[in-house]
Amino acid sequence: MSYSERFAIACALLLQGLSLHDALFGNGGMRFSFSLALSLMLWLAALIYWLESFRSRMDGLQPAVLPTAALCALFPVFFPQSRVIAHAEASVFKLHFLAAMLAYSLFTLSALQAVFMSVIEKRLHQKSLGPFLSSLPPLLRMETLLFQQIGAGFVLLSVALGSGILFSETLFGKAMRIDHKTVFAFASWGIFAALLAGRLIYGWRGRVALRWTMTGFLFLMLAYVGSRFVIEVLLGRL
């Protein structure tokens, strides 16, 4: 990535970050919705991508991460409904929220990279990489980076779920209950735990690892974004 590209991405991230901050906190308190969650999640994913590009070659992810982040930045415009978050000033809520959003962002990056790696692997078997794909880092290096992202995301997801269990009364004003959001979140945690264990014990890689990554990401998306989309957009409730 050239210096001019990094500068342009940094400017876009700054502008979107200011817009997100105003949408989240501009009216006093904190407001949130599925559209703001998607926008914030992809903004963080793009920020992590930008920071990681100083350490590793991330060129291949740019056509996937940046357009997706730009598209999700428009969601709050088309779906402006949001709700006030209670107890947002509590320190434990801030920990829970930050851990959850960072986990979502890292798993989003992992899912995009898994899709990209699937394309590369398919082209390798067809022996038709082309000049762009041929210039990318080796597949094994990309796989190592993928599992680093998944490992970090798993730790953050564990923090988010653990804080939700231990401090449910402080976070949500009521005891923790088992609902579809909780089930999907813990199912996703279990899938990523199994994936990391399989990698450590059995050396899982390639298509097996990519399928588990995409399955875990799907369950995680259903846990909050999917359920809030149904409630806010399809059912018209906040």
C-alpha positions as CSV (number, residue, x, y, z in Angstrom):
1,M,0.0,0.0,0.0
2,S,1.5,3.4,-1.0
3,Y,1.8,6.4,1.3
4,S,-0.9,8.3,-0.6
5,E,-3.3,5.4,-0.2
6,R,-2.7,5.2,3.5
7,F,-3.2,9.0,3.8
8,A,-6.5,8.8,1.8
9,I,-7.8,5.9,4.0
10,A,-6.8,7.8,7.2
11,C,-8.8,10.8,6.1
12,A,-11.8,8.7,5.2
13,L,-11.6,6.9,8.6
14,L,-11.3,10.2,10.4
15,L,-14.4,11.7,8.7
16,Q,-16.5,8.6,9.2
17,G,-15.3,8.3,12.8
18,L,-16.5,11.9,13.6
19,S,-19.8,11.1,11.9
20,L,-20.2,7.9,14.0
21,H,-19.4,9.7,17.2
22,D,-22.0,12.3,16.5
23,A,-24.6,9.6,15.6
24,L,-23.8,7.7,18.8
25,F,-23.4,10.5,21.3
26,G,-24.6,13.7,19.6
27,N,-28.0,13.9,21.3
28,G,-26.8,13.2,24.8
29,G,-26.5,9.7,26.2
30,M,-25.8,6.9,23.8
31,R,-28.0,5.8,20.9
32,F,-27.6,2.5,19.0
33,S,-29.2,0.4,16.3
34,F,-28.4,-2.4,13.9
35,S,-27.3,0.2,11.2
36,L,-25.0,2.0,13.6
37,A,-23.6,-1.4,14.7
38,L,-22.8,-2.4,11.1
39,S,-21.3,1.0,10.4
40,L,-19.2,1.0,13.5
41,M,-18.1,-2.6,13.0
42,L,-16.9,-2.1,9.5
43,W,-15.3,1.3,10.5
44,L,-13.3,-0.6,13.2
45,A,-12.5,-3.4,10.7
46,A,-11.1,-0.8,8.2
47,L,-9.1,0.9,11.0
48,I,-7.6,-2.5,12.0
49,Y,-6.9,-3.2,8.4
50,W,-5.1,0.2,8.0
51,L,-3.0,-0.3,11.2
52,E,-2.2,-3.9,10.2
53,S,-1.0,-2.8,6.8
54,F,2.0,-1.1,8.4
55,R,3.1,-4.5,9.7
56,S,1.9,-7.0,7.1
57,R,1.0,-7.0,3.4
58,M,-2.8,-6.6,3.3
59,D,-3.2,-5.6,-0.3
60,G,-5.6,-8.4,-1.2
61,L,-8.1,-7.4,1.4
62,Q,-8.4,-3.8,0.3
63,P,-11.0,-4.4,-2.5
64,A,-13.2,-6.3,0.0
65,V,-12.8,-4.2,3.2
66,L,-12.9,-0.6,2.0
67,P,-16.0,-0.9,-0.3
68,T,-17.9,-2.9,2.4
69,A,-17.0,-0.3,5.0
70,A,-18.1,2.5,2.6
71,L,-21.4,0.8,2.0
72,C,-22.1,0.2,5.7
73,A,-21.3,3.8,6.4
74,L,-24.5,4.7,4.5
75,F,-26.8,2.3,6.5
76,P,-27.6,4.9,9.3
77,V,-28.8,7.3,6.5
78,F,-31.3,4.7,5.2
79,F,-32.2,3.2,8.6
80,P,-32.0,6.1,11.0
81,Q,-34.1,4.6,13.8
82,S,-32.2,4.1,17.0
83,R,-32.8,3.5,20.7
84,V,-31.2,5.0,23.8
85,I,-28.9,2.7,25.6
86,A,-29.4,2.6,29.3
87,H,-26.4,2.3,31.7
88,A,-24.1,3.5,29.0
89,E,-22.1,5.5,31.5
90,A,-21.1,2.5,33.5
91,S,-17.5,1.4,33.2
92,V,-18.4,-2.3,32.9
93,F,-20.8,-1.4,30.0
94,K,-17.9,0.5,28.2
95,L,-15.7,-2.6,28.6
96,H,-18.5,-4.9,27.3
97,F,-19.3,-2.7,24.4
98,L,-15.7,-2.1,23.3
99,A,-14.8,-5.8,23.5
100,A,-17.9,-6.8,21.6
101,M,-17.4,-4.3,18.8
102,L,-13.7,-5.1,18.4
103,A,-14.6,-8.8,18.4
104,Y,-17.2,-8.3,15.7
105,S,-14.7,-6.2,13.7
106,L,-11.9,-8.8,13.9
107,F,-14.3,-11.6,12.9
108,T,-15.5,-9.5,10.0
109,L,-12.0,-9.1,8.8
110,S,-11.5,-12.8,9.3
111,A,-14.6,-13.7,7.3
112,L,-13.6,-11.4,4.4
113,Q,-10.1,-12.9,4.4
114,A,-11.6,-16.4,4.5
115,V,-13.6,-15.6,1.3
116,F,-10.6,-14.1,-0.4
117,M,-8.4,-17.1,0.5
118,S,-11.1,-19.4,-0.9
119,V,-10.8,-17.6,-4.2
120,I,-7.0,-17.9,-4.2
121,E,-7.1,-21.6,-3.3
122,K,-9.6,-22.2,-6.1
123,R,-7.5,-20.3,-8.6
124,L,-4.4,-22.2,-7.5
125,H,-6.1,-25.5,-8.3
126,Q,-7.2,-24.1,-11.7
127,K,-3.6,-22.7,-12.2
128,S,-5.1,-19.3,-13.2
129,L,-4.0,-16.8,-10.5
130,G,-3.4,-13.9,-12.8
131,P,-0.9,-11.0,-12.1
132,F,-2.8,-9.5,-9.2
133,L,-3.2,-12.7,-7.2
134,S,0.3,-13.8,-8.0
135,S,1.7,-10.7,-6.3
136,L,0.0,-11.4,-3.0
137,P,1.6,-12.9,0.1
138,P,1.9,-16.7,0.3
139,L,-1.3,-18.5,1.3
140,L,0.3,-19.9,4.4
141,R,1.2,-16.4,5.5
142,M,-2.4,-15.3,5.0
143,E,-3.6,-18.3,6.9
144,T,-1.3,-17.4,9.9
145,L,-2.7,-13.9,9.9
146,L,-6.2,-15.2,9.7
147,F,-5.7,-17.3,12.9
148,Q,-4.1,-14.4,14.7
149,Q,-7.2,-12.3,14.0
150,I,-9.5,-15.2,15.1
151,G,-7.5,-15.7,18.3
152,A,-7.6,-12.0,19.2
153,G,-11.3,-11.9,18.3
154,F,-12.1,-15.0,20.4
155,V,-10.4,-13.4,23.5
156,L,-12.4,-10.2,23.0
157,L,-15.7,-12.2,22.4
158,S,-15.0,-14.1,25.6
159,V,-14.6,-10.8,27.5
160,A,-17.8,-9.5,26.0
161,L,-19.8,-12.6,26.9
162,G,-18.2,-13.0,30.3
163,S,-19.0,-9.4,31.3
164,G,-22.5,-9.9,30.0
165,I,-23.0,-12.9,32.3
166,L,-21.3,-11.4,35.4
167,F,-22.7,-7.9,35.2
168,S,-26.1,-8.4,33.4
169,E,-27.9,-6.3,36.1
170,T,-25.5,-3.4,35.6
171,L,-25.5,-3.7,31.8
172,F,-29.1,-4.3,31.0
173,G,-31.0,-3.6,34.3
174,K,-32.1,-7.2,34.6
175,A,-30.9,-10.7,35.1
176,M,-29.4,-12.6,32.2
177,R,-31.9,-14.5,30.2
178,I,-31.6,-17.2,27.5
179,D,-33.0,-15.8,24.2
180,H,-32.1,-16.2,20.5
181,K,-29.3,-13.5,20.8
182,T,-27.7,-15.3,23.7
183,V,-27.9,-18.7,22.0
184,F,-26.4,-17.4,18.7
185,A,-23.6,-15.6,20.6
186,F,-22.6,-18.7,22.6
187,A,-23.0,-20.9,19.5
188,S,-20.5,-18.6,17.7
189,W,-18.1,-18.7,20.7
190,G,-18.3,-22.5,20.7
191,I,-17.6,-22.7,17.0
192,F,-14.5,-20.4,17.2
193,A,-13.3,-22.3,20.3
194,A,-13.6,-25.6,18.4
195,L,-11.8,-24.0,15.4
196,L,-8.9,-22.8,17.5
197,A,-8.7,-26.2,19.3
198,G,-8.8,-28.0,16.0
199,R,-6.0,-25.8,14.7
200,L,-3.9,-26.5,17.8
201,I,-4.5,-30.2,18.2
202,Y,-5.2,-31.4,14.6
203,G,-3.6,-28.7,12.5
204,W,-6.8,-27.7,10.8
205,R,-6.2,-25.4,7.8
206,G,-7.4,-24.8,4.3
207,R,-11.0,-25.4,3.4
208,V,-11.9,-26.9,6.8
209,A,-10.7,-23.8,8.7
210,L,-12.4,-21.4,6.2
211,R,-15.7,-23.2,6.5
212,W,-15.6,-23.1,10.3
213,T,-14.6,-19.4,10.2
214,M,-17.6,-18.5,7.9
215,T,-20.0,-20.5,10.1
216,G,-18.9,-18.9,13.3
217,F,-19.1,-15.4,11.7
218,L,-22.7,-16.2,10.5
219,F,-23.8,-17.1,13.9
220,L,-22.2,-14.0,15.4
221,M,-23.9,-11.8,12.9
222,L,-27.3,-13.4,13.8
223,A,-26.6,-12.8,17.5
224,Y,-27.0,-9.0,17.4
225,V,-27.1,-7.4,13.9
226,G,-29.5,-10.0,12.5
227,S,-31.9,-10.0,15.5
228,R,-31.9,-6.1,15.7
229,F,-32.6,-5.9,11.9
230,V,-35.6,-8.1,12.3
231,I,-36.9,-6.1,15.4
232,E,-36.1,-2.6,14.0
233,V,-36.8,-2.9,10.3
234,L,-39.1,-5.9,9.7
235,L,-41.2,-5.5,12.9
236,G,-40.7,-1.8,13.3
237,R,-39.9,-1.9,17.0
238,L,-37.1,-0.4,19.0
